Amino acid sequence: MRNTLRTWSMRMLNYRVETLPADEAARCKVFEFAQELGIETIVASPDPALLPELDKLASEFAINVAVDDRRAPKIALAALQSSGKRIGVQLDIGPTMITG
């Protein structure tokens, strides 16, 4: 995939992961994959309990994490208050307006 991107002089800036792997080693592999491709941001809907680990991985790999929680973006934002600079909320305005 990296060679194909280079051939076409393209970059993959974001990488969406619908479900992060259950174990820590596999989650680390997601970040390794993203780093190999030069991805800047991983978009995911993680369990809030994983945020401290994702914060650590984001800093270690210098890759941003955008938490996508369309059901309750305010709750996601509150959960991120103690996270570092590399973790934020991916906000889709349409569903957010519908849910208030």
C-alpha positions as CSV (number, residue, x, y, z in Angstrom):
1,M,0.0,0.0,0.0
2,R,2.8,2.4,0.8
3,N,4.4,1.8,-2.6
4,T,1.1,2.5,-4.3
5,L,0.7,5.8,-2.4
6,R,4.2,6.8,-3.4
7,T,3.6,5.8,-7.0
8,W,0.7,8.2,-7.2
9,S,2.4,10.9,-5.0
10,M,-0.4,10.6,-2.4
11,R,-0.6,10.5,1.4
12,M,-3.2,8.9,3.6
13,L,-3.8,11.4,6.3
14,N,-6.5,9.7,8.3
15,Y,-7.2,6.0,9.1
16,R,-10.5,4.9,10.5
17,V,-10.6,1.9,12.8
18,E,-14.2,0.8,13.4
19,T,-13.2,-1.3,16.4
20,L,-9.9,-1.2,18.2
21,P,-8.4,-4.6,19.0
22,A,-9.1,-6.1,22.4
23,D,-5.5,-6.6,23.4
24,E,-2.8,-4.0,23.9
25,A,-0.2,-5.5,21.6
26,A,-2.7,-5.5,18.7
27,R,-3.6,-1.9,19.4
28,C,0.1,-1.1,19.2
29,K,0.2,-2.8,15.8
30,V,-2.5,-0.4,14.6
31,F,-0.3,2.5,15.5
32,E,2.8,0.8,13.9
33,F,0.8,0.4,10.7
34,A,-0.3,4.0,10.8
35,Q,3.3,5.2,11.3
36,E,4.6,3.1,8.4
37,L,2.1,4.7,6.1
38,G,2.7,8.2,7.4
39,I,-0.9,8.6,8.7
40,E,-1.4,11.6,10.9
41,T,-4.7,10.7,12.6
42,I,-6.4,7.5,13.6
43,V,-10.2,7.9,13.9
44,A,-11.8,5.4,16.3
45,S,-14.7,4.9,18.7
46,P,-12.8,3.5,21.7
47,D,-14.1,2.5,25.1
48,P,-13.4,5.5,27.4
49,A,-11.3,3.2,29.6
50,L,-8.8,2.9,26.8
51,L,-8.1,6.6,26.6
52,P,-5.1,6.7,28.9
53,E,-3.4,3.9,26.8
54,L,-4.3,5.6,23.5
55,D,-2.9,8.8,24.9
56,K,0.4,7.1,25.6
57,L,0.5,5.4,22.2
58,A,-0.4,8.7,20.4
59,S,2.5,10.4,22.1
60,E,4.9,7.5,21.5
61,F,4.1,7.2,17.8
62,A,3.4,11.0,17.2
63,I,0.0,10.1,15.7
64,N,-3.2,11.9,16.6
65,V,-6.3,10.1,17.7
66,A,-9.8,11.4,16.9
67,V,-12.5,9.9,19.1
68,D,-15.7,9.5,17.1
69,D,-18.7,9.3,19.4
70,R,-21.7,10.4,17.4
71,R,-24.2,9.4,20.0
72,A,-22.8,11.6,22.7
73,P,-20.0,14.0,21.6
74,K,-20.3,16.0,24.9
75,I,-19.5,12.9,26.9
76,A,-16.6,12.0,24.7
77,L,-15.2,15.6,25.0
78,A,-15.6,15.4,28.8
79,A,-13.7,12.1,28.9
80,L,-10.8,13.7,27.0
81,Q,-10.3,16.5,29.4
82,S,-7.3,14.7,31.1
83,S,-5.8,13.5,27.8
84,G,-2.8,15.0,26.0
85,K,-2.6,17.2,22.9
86,R,-2.7,14.3,20.5
87,I,-6.3,13.1,21.4
88,G,-9.4,15.0,20.4
89,V,-13.0,14.5,19.2
90,Q,-14.0,13.9,15.6
91,L,-17.2,15.8,15.3
92,D,-19.8,15.2,12.6
93,I,-22.1,18.3,12.7
94,G,-25.2,16.7,11.3
95,P,-25.7,14.0,14.0
96,T,-24.5,16.4,16.7
97,M,-27.3,18.9,15.7
98,I,-29.9,16.1,15.8
99,T,-28.9,14.9,19.3
100,G,-28.6,18.5,20.6
